[in-house]
Amino acid sequence: HQLGASTLFMGVIAVDGEKMGYRDCTRAYIDLKQAILRLDLNDPHFEIRTPLVEMTKADTLRLSQQLGILEFLLEHTISCYE
């Protein structure tokens, strides 16, 4: 918010929450975090968007290939899994 942003995009995938126990990857968790941040920031319009949340990892790779950015992502992405 200090930067003037009112939207945060996150690449979380809910299947991580379900299968791996990462509750912070579920939309329900993100909704709670969003509500807290709206209070903390005093901004009722602040939102956390999770466009990949209902996809699988394979789906995200297919999408990035369709968008022509797969090679870029594979070369430049830093993952918490590495």
N, C-alpha and C positions, 0 to 999 in steps of 0.2 A: 504494500500500500504506500510505502514511502516512495516508491517509484511511480506512483500514480496508476498502477494497474488495478483493475477491478475483476480480472479473471485469471485463474491459474489453470493451466492445462497439465494433466498428469497422464502418463502412459501405463497406468496400472491395469492389470488383467485379473478379473474376478476368479478365474480358475486357479490362480496362485493362492488366493484366499481360501478357496474350498479344498484344494488338494494338498497344499503345502502348509496350511495353517497361518498364512499371512492375512490376518483380519484387516489390516490397513489397505489391502488391495480390493476390498469389496465396496460396492457402491453405498451400502448401508453405513459403513464406517466413514466414507468420504462425506456423506450427507451430514453426519454428526459433526465432523471436523469443519465443514462449511458453515454450519449453524454457529459453532463456537467462534469461528473467525469473523462472521458477520457481527457478532456481539463485540468481540475484541477490537475490530476495526471501525465499529460504529457505521457500518455500511450494509444496509439490508439487501443490496443488490450484488454484493461480492459473490462470486461463484467459482466452484471448482468443476471444471469439465473433464470428463474421462471418456473420450471418444472410442477407446479400445476396450473398455471394461467388459463388454459382453463377447469379445473375440477370444479365440485361442491364439497361442503363439504362432501356430502355423497360419492362421487367418491373417495375422499382422504381417507375416513375411510375404504372403500372397498379395496383400494389399500394397505393400511397399514395392513389390515387383511390378504390379500393374501401374503404379505411379511413377515408375522409372527411377526409384531412389534406393533400391535394395543394396546395390554395391556401395553407395555412399554410407548407408547406415551400417553395413557390415564393417566398413573400414574405420568409421568415426564414432561409433556408439560405445559408451562406457557403461558396462552393466554391473550391477551388484552381484551377479553370479560369477564374475571372473575373479 
